[in-house]
Amino acid sequence: MPNSNIRVLITGANRGIGLALTKQFADRGYKVIAVCRQSSAELKKLPVEVIDNIDVTQSDSIRLVLEILSGRSIEILINNAGILRADQLFTLDDEDITNQFLVNALAPLRVTQALVHLLSENSKVIMITSRMGSMADNTSGSYYGYRMSKAALNAVAVSLANDLKDKKVAVAAIHPGFVQTDMVDHAGDISADTAAERIVARIDALDLKNTGTFFHSNGEILPW
């Protein structure tokens, strides 16, 4: 049954997992705010509010989103925007690593900080992370900037879970799975739609009892 009382903000909503999540929540009848750098033909077809020309690493962009949302609440905030660079030990590029940190770790923290006053009691904050940020799960090495940035994002999620508990806002870090998106040249083992369905299920089950958890989208709890 449609629920137009729930407002969902999704970053990186123009393609891949972000677009699939936007579709899922729009189909539920939620009010979806799709934030992205550049809109897409698929996104424009959906009955959602699009805020484009937004670079989540830039303070001016974050302030613009906050201004547009003035007077409104957010029940679900999904920090999905991310980048991946396949950096290897002997081909490290400082700029690539720095950019991954800015987009994958610092931007989600800054977006959440900016919008935190729009989160009401029982709101939820989701960090779309990766099991590649897990220390215990790393058996293959490489991808230094991506792994480091996602480990940092996981740390952000745990700190936010603690800081926002009194506000009764739950936080989760969710690994979507190996998803067939442009980021991995569509080499994944599940579709973006399947990943989105699983992520939505994890969001539905998130509350203050399991806040701060590192989930696989299939429901498995991942090691840090």
Buried (B, 14 or more C-beta within 10 A) or exposed (E): EEEEEBBBBBBBBBBBBBBBBBBBBBEBBBBBBBBBBEBBEEBEEBEBBBBBEBBBBEEEBBEBBBEEBEEEBBBBBBBBBBBBBEBEEEEEEEEBBEBBBBBBBBBBBBBBEBBBEBBEEEBBBBBBBBBBBBEEBBEEEEBBBBBBBBBBBBBBBBEBBEBBBEBBBBBBBBBBBBBBBEBEEEEBEBBBBBBBBBBBBBBEEBEBEBBBBBBBBBEEEBEE
